């Protein structure tokens, strides 16, 4: 070795490129080698669906950096087409194959960063090895899909898996002019979200021509002409010219496992807060590592680009002897589904339930901007918080506009350890084209804080759907609204008539109050409780009941 400290980074995309560039900024004298088995470094995997759709027209736009660019600016020794075959920890040496030269060589290191990413899961379905069955992870995958699209004989596609990538690919193939069937084994799209929130996406998918098969898996693929015949678990068959598998990823741990590095219970490489593996000379970052869920503290796999970049950066800090402490991943993510956007931060209600973590929730359906300014659209927001102290646990939102802003605000609030009481005081930018004087984020804080202060009790949607003995649903919407969308079994008293009709209400009954979105129900509950009635308000209102019904349909 040259005598200079040699840092070797395995994997040249998000985590690896970040680690290598940061290492150079911190250690001008080090020798830094970046090994990437594919032909490209630092490409935009997140942009791949948008080139399929044609939104990103120029494929070159996906190449955020080139080996030459990295060499020039950061003096990195970038070796594309070089695959690391093995890590000899005792000798601090890698076995590397130069794929182009078809040669192998040893490469010693002082510090090693493993950033090999994740591999798409290929379900063990007969026929899944058909050449028209693809996954989408790399530019080569992209090119293979585009080759079929450009052959001119592709009219139908099957996307298997309706997670973030599956939804984006379904949209992309639709925009590329194909008829798309989206097949998802779970009864909802986007498992990361709660079912009633994800259900808002269903009409948007079908409105755009996507044929949705929920609670259905692909049992087999068989050749049919140049294309495929997929048989579904329901027994139905679908013909297609290509299929894209998007059923998730698993951490790429082949090297780490063979080298005897510790893996965590989720199967990712175990690292400490400084991204150091069980070997002090080896760091790891990105989709390959197990992280701590920043909210629940549980070990988790949360393969996202932001965390991968930040972890790579931190690994470089740690290697340079700087204080470095990764603060966990909270799973902030967003997805465009045609005209709608869904985004989330923190764990879902499903996850909190599974972990037995106490939680409460409110729903708000506010406008993305002031209702009196043209073009306002609803933001459906679900806020999860700890009922003991109001601390934020998570949030999900769906809407046409303004979803990213609300979830980003809440992501910061959550990370800062804020409570629903803090949300009441957030001062967010407002003018009619952009927001409301009471932003949906403030309103979610008001609703949850009102409940925690005991100003109103919240009703469970389950109870409103199936009232228990001693409960009665009171609908305070106008007769016109009720006629359009009645709640079966509800006693209807419009809010503006409530004070005059209190005598008609049963006194020995708990009133479960509903209105369109929960706002008038709150006012009704304030009247009722101050007049001695027992009552609970359904936050989210009838809108929530319809979302839940859509999730069950
Ligand atoms: P990768 O980016 O996968 O890079 C790992 C690299 O290591 C690969 O290039 C691989 O070839 C190389 N490698 C592996 N083993 C070896 C070896 N033995 N020798 C040499 N090289 C090796 N995340 C978001 O947050 N938002 C999004 O919108 C988003 N959209 C996405 C869309 C798609 C289609 C995909 C596929 C992913 C998307 N992601 C998104 C996820 C995001 O891309 C990943 O979280 C991120 O790329 C992880 O970075 P990484 O460096 O850990 O792994």
Boltz pocket constraint, residues with backbone or C-beta under 6 A from the ligand:
constraints:
  - pocket:
      binder: B
      contacts: [[A, 10], [A, 11], [A, 12], [A, 13], [A, 14], [A, 15], [A, 16], [A, 35], [A, 36], [A, 37], [A, 38], [A, 40], [A, 45], [A, 46], [A, 47], [A, 48], [A, 49], [A, 82], [A, 83], [A, 84], [A, 85], [A, 115], [A, 116], [A, 117], [A, 118], [A, 136], [A, 137], [A, 138], [A, 165], [A, 252], [A, 255], [A, 285], [A, 286], [A, 287], [A, 288], [A, 303], [A, 304], [A, 305], [A, 306], [A, 308], [A, 332], [A, 334]]
      max_distance: 6.0
